[in-house]
């Protein structure tokens, strides 16, 4: 036995070394996207989901199941969403079907179309505000910027420059918008806005616009410094951003509007004719509020409600098709 003792010791040492070199199976961290969608699925399967208040869609009143809608954020949940079509709780299936249809995705909410739709590499998917959308041909870093802009209204961790939104601002004599789209990525650091530094004040992201048209051509300085700023109020279910903006042209008036902003991608070409994908920020709607309008603005999943004020005797409902 004494002769065998060194062998046992050597074997124990080998097992110890092998055990130290072995990497334990990784477990998803609590609160990570993986555990979040797994917890949501388990909750729905137990029938413990909660709902939004009913609101009207084109097909009538629908009670949206919050947890099911949330699952569209997680591409890991695609197999579960496919099974939802094949006989899970009808309320769950109806909600998932409606979320798919409201995204504007071609096809229908069927097992076949879902399998075809979701058979896309991870780096070719981007969250649209309703579900993960394939944008074939674009660079992965473009997806990251697009996702950031839609979720946080930032580019590279910095707020969208208010001067970019000022480009959408209609002049008092204009019959309609002149600029309807800008490129926010390069616009963030453009020399055009060198004299328009961004600042945060009382919930507003703002900048001076005295170096921009039409103020840069004014011979006499205005009484007050021309300013433009915005507040992000929220987003519609399909991803449209809703902003309250103000414009002080240099006089006593402070004119407020609602801007409805969408981020998209488009194909473009560099100076050598090589194609690339870029992000475009579009202003799809402007709604005038008025000088110093203090109306309450509610952003709901499918519409915006503008409250009463000195300019409106009753609430106004704004709904984009």
Secondary structure in CASP SS format (residue, H / E / C, confidence):
PFRMAT SS
TARGET T0000
AUTHOR 0000-0000-0000
METHOD secondary structure of the structure
MODEL  1
X C 1.00
X H 1.00
X H 1.00
X H 1.00
X H 1.00
X H 1.00
X H 1.00
X H 1.00
X H 1.00
X H 1.00
X H 1.00
X H 1.00
X H 1.00
X H 1.00
X H 1.00
X H 1.00
X H 1.00
X H 1.00
X H 1.00
X H 1.00
X H 1.00
X C 1.00
X C 1.00
X C 1.00
X C 1.00
X C 1.00
X C 1.00
X C 1.00
X C 1.00
X C 1.00
X C 1.00
X C 1.00
X H 1.00
X H 1.00
X H 1.00
X H 1.00
X H 1.00
X H 1.00
X H 1.00
X H 1.00
X H 1.00
X H 1.00
X H 1.00
X H 1.00
X H 1.00
X C 1.00
X C 1.00
X C 1.00
X C 1.00
X C 1.00
X E 1.00
X C 1.00
X C 1.00
X C 1.00
X E 1.00
X E 1.00
X E 1.00
X C 1.00
X C 1.00
X E 1.00
X E 1.00
X E 1.00
X C 1.00
X C 1.00
X E 1.00
X H 1.00
X H 1.00
X H 1.00
X H 1.00
X H 1.00
X H 1.00
X C 1.00
X C 1.00
X C 1.00
X H 1.00
X H 1.00
X H 1.00
X H 1.00
X H 1.00
X H 1.00
X H 1.00
X H 1.00
X H 1.00
X H 1.00
X H 1.00
X C 1.00
X C 1.00
X C 1.00
X C 1.00
X H 1.00
X H 1.00
X H 1.00
X H 1.00
X H 1.00
X H 1.00
X H 1.00
X H 1.00
X H 1.00
X H 1.00
X H 1.00
X H 1.00
X C 1.00
X C 1.00
X C 1.00
X C 1.00
X C 1.00
X C 1.00
X C 1.00
X C 1.00
X C 1.00
X H 1.00
X H 1.00
X H 1.00
X H 1.00
X H 1.00
X H 1.00
X H 1.00
X H 1.00
X C 1.00
X C 1.00
X C 1.00
X H 1.00
X H 1.00
X H 1.00
X E 1.00
X E 1.00
X E 1.00
X C 1.00
X C 1.00
X C 1.00
X C 1.00
X E 1.00
X E 1.00
X E 1.00
X C 1.00
X C 1.00
X C 1.00
X C 1.00
X C 1.00
X H 1.00
X H 1.00
X H 1.00
X H 1.00
X H 1.00
X H 1.00
X H 1.00
X H 1.00
X H 1.00
X H 1.00
X H 1.00
X H 1.00
X H 1.00
X C 1.00
X E 1.00
X E 1.00
X C 1.00
X C 1.00
X E 1.00
X E 1.00
X C 1.00
X C 1.00
X H 1.00
X H 1.00
X H 1.00
X H 1.00
X H 1.00
X C 1.00
X C 1.00
X C 1.00
X C 1.00
X C 1.00
X C 1.00
X C 1.00
X C 1.00
X C 1.00
X C 1.00
X C 1.00
X C 1.00
X C 1.00
X C 1.00
X E 1.00
X E 1.00
X C 1.00
X H 1.00
X H 1.00
X H 1.00
X H 1.00
X C 1.00
X C 1.00
X C 1.00
X H 1.00
X H 1.00
X H 1.00
X C 1.00
X C 1.00
X C 1.00
X C 1.00
X C 1.00
X E 1.00
X E 1.00
X E 1.00
X C 1.00
X C 1.00
X E 1.00
X E 1.00
X E 1.00
X E 1.00
X E 1.00
X C 1.00
X C 1.00
X C 1.00
X C 1.00
X C 1.00
X C 1.00
X H 1.00
X H 1.00
X H 1.00
X C 1.00
X C 1.00
X C 1.00
X C 1.00
X C 1.00
X C 1.00
X C 1.00
X C 1.00
X C 1.00
X E 1.00
X E 1.00
X E 1.00
X E 1.00
X E 1.00
X E 1.00
X E 1.00
X E 1.00
X E 1.00
X C 1.00
X C 1.00
X C 1.00
X C 1.00
X C 1.00
X E 1.00
X E 1.00
X E 1.00
X E 1.00
X E 1.00
X E 1.00
X E 1.00
X E 1.00
X C 1.00
X C 1.00
X C 1.00
X C 1.00
X C 1.00
X C 1.00
X E 1.00
X E 1.00
X E 1.00
X E 1.00
X E 1.00
X E 1.00
X E 1.00
X E 1.00
X E 1.00
X E 1.00
X E 1.00
X E 1.00
X E 1.00
X E 1.00
X E 1.00
X C 1.00
X C 1.00
X C 1.00
X C 1.00
X C 1.00
X E 1.00
X E 1.00
X E 1.00
X E 1.00
X E 1.00
X E 1.00
X E 1.00
X E 1.00
X E 1.00
X E 1.00
X E 1.00
X E 1.00
X E 1.00
X E 1.00
X E 1.00
X E 1.00
X E 1.00
X C 1.00
X C 1.00
X C 1.00
X C 1.00
X C 1.00
X E 1.00
X E 1.00
X E 1.00
X C 1.00
X C 1.00
X C 1.00
X C 1.00
X E 1.00
X E 1.00
X E 1.00
X C 1.00
X C 1.00
X E 1.00
X C 1.00
X C 1.00
X E 1.00
X C 1.00
X C 1.00
X C 1.00
X E 1.00
X E 1.00
X E 1.00
X C 1.00
X C 1.00
X C 1.00
END
